[in-house]
Amino acid sequence: MLVLDNNLLSTLSQSALDGLTNLQELYLRNNELEQLPSGVFSNMPNLSQLGLSGNRLKTVDGNMFSHMPELKKLYLHNNPWQCDCNIISLVRWMGQTKATMSPRDALKCVSPPQLKNKSLSSLQPGKLQCNA
């Protein structure tokens, strides 16, 4: 288990977590992360719990979680989700995964205005748009 909560982390490099192949639990809660490199968790095949709640994440590539076969619990609440076309892969992954999400209903859109406070689990990927 690696707990990096409350450390004011604002970035994670692609290689920041290299070498942690046996890690089963990683907590990065209550930091200032705004984005995650797409392969940052790719060398952690045994990761079963991942805490990313309480950050500044607006979007996350859902495909990064597809490569985590042991993932059982994922905590993503208390992030300012921007519900546009960039979040489609996460919404799709949420619909397919057997992993437990931090209270699913706690994942809410902050923007765009017409989707504010809407639950991510209720979004339809085909209807999420990006402004040109």
N, C-alpha and C positions, 0 to 999 in steps of 0.2 A: 504494500500500500504506500502511495506517495501522496502527501497532502501539501498542496501549494496554495491553500486558501488565504485570502486577505493579504496578498503580497504586492498589490498595486501593479501586477504584471499587465503590460499593455500590448506586448507582442510575444509570439512564440515563433521561433525560426523553424524551418522545415526539419532541421536536424536536432532541435532542442531536446527531444526525448529519445534519441537514438540509443540503442544498447539496453533498453528496458524491455526486452522481449518476454521476460517472465512476469512482468507487472500485471496484477489482476485488478487493482483499484487505483484510479487516478482522480484526484479532486483539485480542480482549478476554480473553485467557487469564490465569488465576491472579489474578483480582480477587475481589470479594466480592459479585458480583451475585446477588440472590435472585430477581429477576423481570425480565422484559423487557416493555415496553409493546408491545401487539400490532402497531402500525404502525411501530416504530422503524427497521426496515430497508426500509420501503415505497418510499422514494425512491432506492433503489440498484439499478436494473435491471441493472447490469453486474457486480454482486458475484459472484465465482466461488469465493472461499474465505472462510469465516467460522470463526473460532476462539473458542469459548465454553467450552473445557475449564477445569477447575480453579476453578470458581466455586461458588456456593451455590444453583444453580438446582434447584428441586424439581419444577417443571413448566414447560412451554413450549407455547405455542399453535402447533401444527404448521402451521396455516393461514398463519402469517407467512412460512414458507419457500415456500409454494405460489406466492407472488408474486415469486419470485426465479428467473426463467427460466435465468439463466446459472450458478446455483449448482452447482459441481462437487464441492467438498469442504466438509464440515461437521464440526467437532470439538466434541463434546459430552461427552466422557468426564470422569471425576473430578468429577461433580456428584452431590449426594445426591437422586436421583430418587425422588419419591413416586408410586408406581404405583397411582393410583386413577382415578376417572372424569375428572379434570382433565387427564390425560395422553393421553386417547384420540386427540385430533387429531394429536398428535405420532407416536403409534404407527401410526396410519393413514397419515400422510405418509411415514414410514419405509418402509412396505410398498409404496409407489407410486413413490418417487423413484428416479432414476437416479444421484443424487449419491452420492459416496463418503462414508460416515460414518467418523468416527474409530473406531478398531477397534470395529466393531459390537458385538462380544462384551464390550467394556469398558464399555458402557452398562448399568449394573446398578441395580436397585431397592434403595433403602435401607429403604423402608417401603411398605405395611404389613408386619408381621412374616411373614405367610405368603408374601410375595413377595420377601423379602429375598434379595439376591444373584441374583435371576432377571434374565436379559437382557431389555432392552426389546424387542429384535427378536423374542423368543419369546412376547410377550404377545398375548392375543386381545382386541381392543377391546371386544367384547360382554361380556366377563367382568370388566371393570374396574368396581369399584363405589366409591361414596362413602358414608361413614357419614352418616346423616341427623342 
